[in-house]
Amino acid sequence: MLDVQSVSKLEASPQGDVVAAVRTLAARELSSLVNTIDVDGHYPEAQMRAFGRLGAYAQHLPGYSPSVDLVTAIQAMAAAGEHCLSTSFCMWCQDALGWYIYASDNQHLRTTIGPQIASGAVLGGTALSNPMKSLFGIEPMRLKGRRGDGGYIVKGLLPYVSNLGADHYFGAIFEVEEGGKTRNVMAVIPCAAAGVTLADNAKFTALDGTRTFAVQMRDVVVPEEWVLADPVDPFIKRIRAGFILLQAGMAFGLIRDCLRLIEQCKGPLGHVNKYLDVQAEPLAEQLAGMEAEVARLAATPFEDDLGYWRAVIEARLAAGDASVAAAHAAMLHCGARGYVAGAAAQRRLREAYFVAIVTPATKQLRKMLADMAH
């Protein structure tokens, strides 16, 4: 069970201690839960809330934290991801929701649910998979809104939104048509709002413990006090680099564990594993280089220079590619012992593909780079 007393002693940790505290708690709590999360779809809610009490979701929030410290948020996520990518991904969802709120001018959200999201007392998701594809010409916007009393009336279906529950929140973008013109509006929606239905329709190859639901919205009333940006385009440019850079935490944690698996095999299998093309040393060097580049980019997340944005996309693409490559290498190094049910190597390989397909996926990132070249 979660040791709340020991967690509470660390609540006031300065930024430098947040990652260490998350790593300690993850080692104690997540290591024994990983297979339950993976096989049974267990949602690690207690651990998610505990990470929030340690400050994992607060360091990067403009106006809430003393500095916009994305690196601490990324490394805290990575510390959990060394054990479990489902938990790491849920942490990213939480980080992204807080990022939306504190990067906005919405004082109501910043002073009401904002601090609760920063502390993990309230949990939630991002719901920007469809909009991020829509904004780059890949698919249509699934949510439609119209003016109503004091806000908007929204309807539509989002097929996959993660880190949700009856008392959770999510960010959403919906399309509004007025005066013959269309624009997009972004808001934060409570899962408990009238007209919101969560449906558990899919079982995934991995990350089934992330509370991923189809979200049906039937004439949901969205008051102005929930609106983050109207219109959304300038706001997307403000949040997009942080949204993407934060995802690096998932990759870094997974790759570190793949390196651990490779190192574990050196004793019993090193005599034959030395013939494999990919070894731990170049993977570790690649990881160090990616971490340095992400830290460099994370220092200025609101930069609007096109060259900076291209570098963010390239860094995210590299993280997805490296995750799959590292997990593939770990599987080959472990051999049959990594191929049995419950083995870490086969789970890591399944999880690694998620890093490459979660929005923005590898193919979308490559499209974005190609579009920028024209």
N, C-alpha and C positions, 0 to 999 in steps of 0.2 A: 504493500500500500504506500501511497505517497506520504513522505515524511514532512508534513506541513510545518512542524516546529523548526526543523533545520532549514527549510526553505525561507521561513520568515526572518531568520537571522541574517539572510543575505539580501533582503529586499532593498536595503539602502546602499548597496554596493555602488561604488563609482564606476564609470564607463569601463575602465580597464579591467575590472573584475567581473563584468557581466558575462563575458564569453566563458571564463573559467568556471563560473557558477553554473551556467547552462551545461557545460561539459560534465561537471560533477554529477548534476542531477540526471542528465541523460544516461550516463554510465550506470547509475544506480537504478533508474526507473525503466528506461527504454530497452536496455539489452535483454531483459527477461520478457518483454512484451512483443518483441519484433515479430515472432512467428504468429502470435495471436492476432496482431494487426494485419499481417500479410495473408494468413489463411482464413481467419474468421471475420475479417473486416472490422476489427475493433477500432473504435475512434478514441485516440489517446487524449480525451478531454481534460482529465485531471493534470496531465503533464503540460498540456497547452496552457492551461491557466497558471500553472506554477512557473513556467518560463516567463509569462507576463509579469508575475510578481518579482521576478529577478531582474526585470528591466529589458528583456529581449526585444520587446515591440515598441520601445519608447525612444531609443537613442537617435533615430533618424527623422523624427517628426519636427518640422519647422515651427518654431514658436512654442513648442512644448519642451523639447530638449534644449539644453544650452547651445548645442551645435547640431547641424544636420549630418549626423554621423552614420552614413550608410554602411561603412565598413564593419562597425560593431554589430549592426543588424545582420549583415551578411555572414559574419563569422559565428554569431550565435546560432543562426540557422544551420551553418555547416557543422557545428559541434553536435547538434541533434542528428543531422544527416549522416554523420559517421556511423550511426546505428540504424537509422530508419528514414527512408526518403518520404514516406507518407507523412510523418510528423514534420519533417523539414518543409515539405510542400504546404502543409497547413499553416506553418509559421509564415511562409511567404504570403499566403492569402491574408493572414492577419496583418502583416506588415504593409501590404498593399492597401488594405482598407484604411488603415491609419494614415498612410501617405496621401490618399485622396482627400481625406478630411482636413488634415493640417496644411496641405498645399493649397487649399481653397480659401475663399474669403467668407465662408459660412460660419459666422460666430456662434450661431445656435448649435450646430453640430460640434464645433470645436470645444464648446463649454459644457455640453450635455453628455453625449455618448463618447466623444473623443477621448477624454481621460480614462474612461472605462475600457475602451479598446486598447489604449496604450498600456494599461495595467493587466490586461487579460481577463478582467472581470466580465467583459462582454466580448464575444467572439464573432467572426464573420468572414465573408468571402469577397471576391473581386467582381465576378460576373462580367468581365471585359473580354472574354474569349471571342464572342461573336462581334462586338464592336471593333476590336482590334483587327479582325479580319475584314470587316465591312469598310473601315476607314482606309484600308489599303486595297480595296477593289476585289476582294476574294469571295465574299458572300453578302447578301442583303442584310440590313438591320432587322432583327427579329422582333424588337419591341417597338410599338407604335403608341404615340401619345397625342392627346388633344387637350385644349384648354378646358379647365373646369373651375369651379368656385375656389379661389385662393390657391390655384396650382394647376395640376394636370391629372388626366385620367389615362392610365396606361394599361395596355393589354398585349399579350404575346407569350411566346414560349422560348425559354432558354434551355437547351438540352443538357448542358453540363455546367453546374456551378458547385464549387467545393467549399468545405469548411462551414457547412450550414447546419442549422438546427432550429427548433421552434422559437428559441429566444435569441437567435443570431441575426445579423444584418448583412446586407451585401450592396455593393456599388452597382449601378446599372446605367446604361445609356439608351435612350429611346428617341425615335425619330418623330418630329412634329411638323405637320404641314399647316402653314398659315399664309393667307394671302397669295396662294399660288407658289409659295417658296417652301422648301424644306430645310430644317436645321436639326441638329442633335442636341439633346439636353442630358445632363448627367445628374444623378441623385443617389442618395443612400436610402435603401428600402428595408424596413423590418420584415423578417420572415413571418412575423405574427400579424402583419397588416391584412385587413379584410381584402379577400380576393387573391391572396398569394397561396399557392398550393405547392408543396414539395413532393415529388414522386421519385421513388428509388427504383429506377427501371433497368439499370445495367449492372453487370458484374464484370469487373475489369481484371486483366491479366496480372496487374499489380496496382498498388495504391488504392485498394478497395476499402481502406480504413480512413478515407478522407472526407466522409460525409458528402459525397458528390451526388447531387440530385438534379432532376429536371425541374425547372421552376416555371410554373404556369401562373401568369398574371391575368386576371379577369377583371377589367375595369377597376384597377387599383388606384385609389386616390393618393396622389403624391403632392402634398402641400409645398408651398414655396420654401418653408423652413427646412425641407429635406434636400433641396436642390443645391448641388455643388457648383454647377456651371451652366449658364444659358446665354449664348450658345457655347458648345463644348470645345470647339477647335483650338482656341488659344490655351485652354486648360490642358488639353491632351498634350500639346507641345511642352507644357510645364512639367507634367508628371511622367512622360513617357520614358525618359532615361532612367529615372529612379525605379520605375515599374520593372524595367528589363534588367537593370544591374542587380537588383535585389535577388533575382532568380539565380544568380551565380552561386549563392549559398548552397542551393541544392546540389549543384555540380561538384563544388569543392568538397563537401562532406562525403559524397558518394565516392569520388576519386580517392580520397584519403583511405577509405575503407578497402577499396580495391587494391591499393598499394600494400595495405596491411595483409590482405589475403595472399598476395604474391610473395611477400616477405616470409609469411608463415610456411610457405611451401619450399623455401630454399633448403631447409635441413633435409627433409625426407625426399624431395624431388629435384633438388638443384642440379644434380648430375645430368638430368635429362632436360629439365626446363631451360637450361642455358642455351639450348638450340632453338628456342622460340624467338621469333623476330622481335617481339616487344618485351623489354625488361623493365624492372622497377625504376632504375636510375633515370632514363630519359623521360619516363612518365612523371616522376617527381620534379624534374627540371621544368617540364612543360607546365605542371601545376603551379609551381612557384612563379613562373612568368605570367600566367593568367591572373593569379592573385595580385601581382604587382600592377598589372594593367587595369584591372577592375578597381583597385584602390586609387589609382591615378584618376580614372574617370569619375569615380564616386565622390571625389573631392569637390566637383563642380556640377552637381546633377541638374541645375537649372540653366546650364549653358545652352545657347540656341544656335551655335555655329554648326554649319552643315558637316564640316569635317569631324567635329566632336560626335555628332549623331551617327555618322558612318562608323566611327570607332566603337561606339556602344553596340551597334548591331554586329560588328565583327567580333567583339568580345563575347557576346551572347552565343553567336554561332560556334565559336571555338569551344565554349563550355559544353554545348550539346554534343559536338563531335568528340571531344575528349572524354566525356562521360561514357559514351558507347564504346569507344576504343579501350578505355581502362577496364570496363566491366568485361569486355570480350577477352582481353588479355588475362584478367583474373580467372575467368572460366577455364581458359586453356592451361594456365599454370596449376590450377587445382585438379583438373582432370575429373575422373569419375567421382572423387569425393566431393566435388563441387556440384555434381549433377543429380545427387539424391535429393528427395523431397526434404525440405527444411534446411538445406545447405545455404550458406550465405551467398556463395558465388552465383548460383542460379537465380536467387532473388535479386541480387544486385544487377544482373544482366537484364532482367525484366524491368527493374526500376529505371535503369539507364535509358531505355528507350523513351520513357516518359519525359526525361529532360529534353530529349530531342524532338518530341511531338507536342509538348505543352505550348500553348500560344505565348509568344510567337514561335512557331515550329521551324525546324530547319528549312523546309521548303519556302515558308513565308519570309524568313530572314534572307534567303538567297534571292527571292523575288524583290524584296525591298532594296537590296544592294544593286540588283540589275536595273530597277526603276531609277535609282539615283544616278546611274551611269548615263542615262539618256537625257 
